[in-house]
């Protein structure tokens, strides 16, 4: 099973847009420019931007200066906002069908794992809520400065 990278791609998109907005806050960026940074197809970027727009995190602009901009400051966008925008759903799930209720494991494994999964979900959501796009960008830029100063 491969890991899902949608949150990583969406965070990359928003951090890159925040970086561009520092110098040119009124200039929308195209999905092609974003795709060059992410190194993926612009269609993937547009699909992700669609989710982010639906959640009110980015806005699209049409016409001569068409493209995308952040809909609110990067300080006001948490990774939890991004995660929720992507409509990822639960990370873990119980059996697709109910196991045998005659079996002691079949009867008890669902409630037991539900408590574990709920705890994991709460921890993930709290961690994501504590980090903003602005903080991700700042840490990313600091990492780059540290690498170049070595």
C-alpha positions as CSV (number, residue, x, y, z in Angstrom):
1,X,0.0,0.0,0.0
2,X,1.5,3.4,-1.0
3,X,1.2,6.5,1.1
4,X,-1.1,9.3,0.1
5,X,0.8,12.5,-0.8
6,X,-2.2,14.8,-1.4
7,X,-1.6,16.7,1.8
8,X,2.0,17.2,0.9
9,X,1.2,18.4,-2.6
10,X,-1.5,20.8,-1.3
11,X,0.8,22.1,1.4
12,X,3.6,22.6,-1.2
13,X,1.1,24.5,-3.4
14,X,0.0,26.8,-0.6
15,X,3.5,27.5,0.8
16,X,4.7,28.3,-2.7
17,X,1.8,30.6,-3.3
18,X,2.6,32.3,0.0
19,X,6.2,32.8,-1.0
20,X,5.2,34.3,-4.3
21,X,2.6,36.6,-2.6
22,X,5.4,38.1,-0.4
23,X,6.8,39.9,-3.5
24,X,3.8,40.1,-5.7
25,X,0.6,40.0,-3.5
26,X,-1.7,41.0,-6.3
27,X,-0.3,38.6,-9.0
28,X,-2.2,35.3,-9.4
29,X,-0.1,32.3,-10.2
30,X,-1.0,29.7,-12.9
31,X,-1.3,26.0,-12.3
32,X,1.6,25.6,-14.8
33,X,3.9,27.7,-12.6
34,X,2.9,25.8,-9.5
35,X,3.3,22.4,-11.3
36,X,6.8,23.4,-12.2
37,X,7.7,23.7,-8.5
38,X,5.8,20.5,-7.5
39,X,7.1,18.7,-10.6
40,X,3.8,17.2,-11.4
41,X,1.2,17.6,-14.1
42,X,-0.8,20.9,-14.0
43,X,-4.0,18.8,-14.1
44,X,-3.1,17.4,-10.6
45,X,-2.5,21.0,-9.4
46,X,-5.8,22.2,-10.8
47,X,-7.7,19.3,-9.2
48,X,-6.0,20.1,-5.8
49,X,-6.7,23.8,-6.2
50,X,-10.3,22.9,-6.8
51,X,-10.5,21.3,-3.4
52,X,-8.7,24.2,-1.8
53,X,-11.0,26.7,-3.5
54,X,-14.1,24.9,-2.3
55,X,-12.8,25.2,1.2
56,X,-12.1,28.9,0.8
57,X,-8.3,28.7,1.0
58,X,-7.6,29.9,-2.6
59,X,-9.4,31.9,-5.2
60,X,-9.2,31.7,-9.0
61,X,-9.1,34.7,-11.2
62,X,-10.1,34.7,-14.9
63,X,-9.2,37.1,-17.7
64,X,-6.0,38.7,-18.7
65,X,-4.2,38.1,-15.4
66,X,-5.8,34.7,-14.8
67,X,-4.5,32.4,-12.1
68,X,-4.8,31.6,-8.4
69,X,-4.2,33.5,-5.1
70,X,-4.5,32.7,-1.5
71,X,-7.9,33.6,-0.2
72,X,-6.6,34.4,3.2
73,X,-3.3,35.0,4.9
74,X,-0.9,32.0,5.2
75,X,-0.9,32.7,9.0
76,X,-4.6,31.9,9.0
77,X,-4.4,28.6,7.1
78,X,-3.6,25.5,9.3
79,X,-2.5,22.2,8.0
80,X,-5.8,20.9,9.5
81,X,-7.7,23.3,7.1
82,X,-5.8,21.8,4.2
83,X,-6.4,18.3,5.4
84,X,-10.1,18.9,5.8
85,X,-10.3,20.6,2.4
86,X,-8.9,17.5,0.7
87,X,-11.8,15.4,2.2
88,X,-9.4,12.6,3.1
89,X,-11.7,10.9,5.5
90,X,-10.5,8.5,8.2
91,X,-7.0,7.1,8.0
92,X,-8.0,3.8,9.5
93,X,-11.2,1.8,9.1
94,X,-12.8,-1.3,10.6
95,X,-13.8,-4.3,8.7
96,X,-15.9,-3.6,5.6
97,X,-18.4,-6.3,6.8
98,X,-19.2,-7.2,10.4
99,X,-17.0,-10.0,11.7
100,X,-18.6,-13.1,13.3
101,X,-20.3,-12.1,16.5
102,X,-20.0,-15.7,17.8
103,X,-16.2,-15.2,17.9
104,X,-14.9,-13.3,20.9
105,X,-12.3,-11.5,18.8
106,X,-15.0,-10.7,16.1
107,X,-17.3,-9.2,18.8
108,X,-14.6,-7.1,20.5
109,X,-12.1,-6.0,18.0
110,X,-14.2,-3.3,16.5
111,X,-14.9,-1.3,19.7
112,X,-11.3,-1.8,20.8
113,X,-9.8,-0.6,17.6
114,X,-12.3,2.3,17.3
115,X,-10.9,3.7,20.6
116,X,-7.4,3.4,19.2
117,X,-8.3,4.9,15.9
118,X,-10.2,7.8,17.5
119,X,-7.1,8.6,19.7
120,X,-4.9,8.6,16.6
121,X,-7.3,10.8,14.7
122,X,-7.5,13.3,17.5
123,X,-3.7,13.4,17.8
124,X,-3.2,13.9,14.1
125,X,-5.9,16.7,14.0
126,X,-4.3,18.5,17.0
127,X,-0.8,18.3,15.4
128,X,-2.1,19.6,12.0
129,X,-4.1,22.4,13.7
130,X,-1.0,23.7,15.4
131,X,1.0,24.3,12.2
132,X,0.2,27.0,9.7
133,X,1.2,27.4,6.0
134,X,3.2,30.4,7.1
135,X,5.1,28.3,9.6
136,X,5.7,25.6,7.1
137,X,7.1,28.2,4.7
138,X,9.3,29.8,7.4
139,X,10.7,26.4,8.4
140,X,11.3,25.4,4.7
141,X,13.1,28.7,4.0
142,X,15.2,28.3,7.2
143,X,16.1,24.7,6.2
144,X,17.3,26.1,2.8
145,X,19.4,28.8,4.4
146,X,21.0,26.2,6.8
147,X,21.9,24.0,3.8
148,X,23.5,26.8,1.9
149,X,25.5,28.1,4.8
150,X,27.2,24.8,5.5
